[in-house]
Amino acid sequence: MDFPAVSRRRFVCGVAWFAASTALGPTLRARSPGNRVVVGVMGLHRGKAHLEGFLTVPGCEIGTVCDVDRRAAAEAAEWVEKKTGRRPREVVDFRRMLDDPSIDAISVAAPNHWHAPATILACDAGKHVYVEKPGSHTPREAQWMVAAARKHRRRVQMGNQRRSWTMVREVMDLLHGGIIGKAHAARSWYHADRTGIGHGRPAPVPDWLDYSLWQGPAPERPYLDNVVHYNWHWRWHWGGGELANNGPHFLDLARWGLGVDRPVRVSCTGGRHYFQDDQETPDTIMAAFDFGTSQITWECHSCNPRAPHGAGVGVEFLGEGGSLLLLDSGWKHVDAKGRIVREGQAPRRDADHFANFIQAIRGEAHLNSEIAEGQKSTLLCHLGNIAWRTGRTLHLDPASGSLRKDRAAEALWGREYRKGWRPRV
């Protein structure tokens, strides 16, 4: 299953592929009778929200639930049965869904290190894919995911659900329509009150967990008692820290609002300041992305909930006519003197993003976060992490998006895989 050796040109020219992304061609219809779409969900912790989202869509059925935690699979199957009257199949190994001709789409809510390999295998098996953010663990995986979607002509949606919120789409129309004139910058932030994760100790693998499958594509590591099911986020081997966890949502909004794709310069400072524990990723971050004519910043304080505008998350666009503040609770247009000119609210409906995915499979809509578009935003997160890990500012070619010669940064463009698990496109 190993992927052929990657040439230095392809290795270094990281993001030139984004500009070459093409449409998927003719609309694709579900194979199921009556235009019914059958979905298999992989990863049933975050995946619980996927089950709820898909079951709000008429004609969408949960065919299989999959988790390496047998308890989670049984609990999810029982929940679906109570909700629909039909009990889905339960599997531990997601590859069993690839061989099931009744499944039209696979929804990937497993940890980050699984996102790209699972998506690529699913596309190869003829399945459409909904994949959680960030969608990839490295920039190289992002390239492969888009290549797989194009090769197999599959619909692949990334789970940055704000792309489908009615309020966000209306605000973007206002912004692009000139409500604050030319927007030249966007500042985004994330604040929370996370606690420490302690120091993990070697322990026997619980009998309910298939730890070998949990590791999947990642090189094997001994089982520790403080990693599964959530703290893998803060270990580089499996996760990407807060930049890869919440960064994709808000950097995506910033990039969408400014209408930019690739930065020319990226820097990132910060550290693990609040706790001395096993967390390898920073809890305090200031990342800056220079696009030449505009810029984006992302500030993170994951262990301190005191946040701007009284909101733990948000994006503020700065322009000639004041600023436009976009929060999960609503939006405000503030003039140059700080006066609120206009504001609005609308319900948050994550279910709309799942509905958009199903509609796209049926040929009734375009994906709101098609994987190539989603990975442009994820790339910012990867670049911010690479800048932090190398301790240097990254410089990219403005035309191709490729990294300027930087051996330390290039070394983090991809990752090692467990034998037999390297993705093949």
C-alpha positions, 0 to 999 in steps of 0.5 A, a space after each residue: 500500500 505504500 505510496 511511491 517516493 515523492 520527488 523533491 519538486 513535489 515535496 517542496 512545492 507544497 500548495 501549488 496544487 490548490 490553484 489547479 483544483 477543478 470541478 468534479 464534473 457531472 453530478 453524482 447520484 446516490 446508488 440507493 433506490 429512491 435517492 436514499 443516501 446511506 451513511 456509515 459513521 467512523 468515530 463515535 465521540 465527535 461522531 455523535 453529532 454526525 449521527 444527529 446531523 444526518 438524521 435530520 436530512 430526509 432520505 438519509 439513513 445510518 447504515 453502519 456505525 464504527 468505532 475502535 471503542 466497542 462501547 461507543 459503537 453499541 451505544 450509538 447503534 442503540 441510539 440510532 435504533 431508538 431514533 429510527 426503529 432500525 439498528 445500524 450495523 456495528 463494526 470496529 474496523 472501518 475498512 469493513 464499510 469500504 466493502 459494503 456496497 449499500 453504503 454511499 458515503 462515509 463520515 470520518 470523525 476519528 482523530 486527525 491522524 486518520 482523516 486523510 488515510 480514511 478519506 483516500 481509502 473511502 474515495 478509492 472504494 467509491 464512497 463520498 466522504 464527510 471528513 471532520 476538520 482539520 481534514 489532514 494531519 500534514 500539508 502533504 496529506 491535504 494534497 493527496 486528499 484533493 487528488 483522491 477526490 478528483 481521481 475518483 470523482 467523489 464529493 468530499 466535504 470538510 466539517 467546518 460547519 459555519 460555511 453552511 450557517 445562514 447567518 455566516 453566509 449572509 454576513 459574508 455577502 454583506 462583507 463582500 458587498 462593501 459594508 465596511 469598504 475594502 477589508 484589509 485585515 481580519 483578527 480571529 481568536 479562541 479562548 477557553 478554560 482547558 485544564 492540564 492533562 497530567 502525565 500519562 503512565 503505561 497501562 494495559 490496553 482496556 478490553 473495550 479498545 482496539 488500540 492497534 486500530 486506533 493508531 491505524 496509520 500512525 507509527 505505533 506508540 505504547 499505550 498511555 492512560 491519558 491519551 484516548 479519547 481526547 488528549 491526543 489533540 495535544 500530541 504532535 504524533 496524532 494531533 495538531 494542537 489548538 491551531 488544528 482543533 479550532 483554527 480551521 473554523 475561524 481562519 477559514 472565516 477570515 480567509 473567506 471574508 478577505 477573499 484570499 488563498 495563500 499567504 506569502 509569510 507566516 509566523 507563530 509565537 507562543 508556548 505551553 504556559 499554564 501547566 507542566 504536563 504531557 501537552 506538546 502543543 502550545 496553549 498560548 498562540 499568536 499566529 500571523 499570516 501575511 497575504 501581501 495586501 491583507 493579513 490575518 491573525 489568530 490569537 489563542 488562549 486555551 487556558 484563559 477564558 477572558 476574551 475580546 467582546 465577551 465572546 470565546 471565539 470570533 472574527 473581526 474584519 477591519 476595513 475603510 468603513 469600520 469593522 464587521 464583528 462575526 461571533 457565534 451569537 451574532 454580528 455587528 457593523 461598527 463604524 470608525 468611531 466605535 458606534 454600532 451601525 447595524 447588527 443581527 442574529 440567526 440560529 446556529 444550525 450545524 445540521 445544514 452542513 450535513 444536509 448540504 453534503 447529502 444534497 451535493 451527493 444527489 446532485 442538488 447543490 454544490 458543496 459549501 466546503 469542498 475539500 480543496 477549499 477547506 484544505 486551503 484554510 487547514 493549510 494555514 493551520 499547518 503552516 502556523 504549527 510548522 512556524 512554531 515548531 521550527 521557531 522561524 518565519 516561513 516564506 512562500 512563493 506568492 504565485 505557486 504557494 510553495 515554500 521558499 527553501 527551508 529544510 527544517 520546514 520541509 521536514 514537517 511537510 509530511 509524516 511517517 506511516 506505519 508499515 502498510 498504511 501510507 496513503 496511495 492515490 
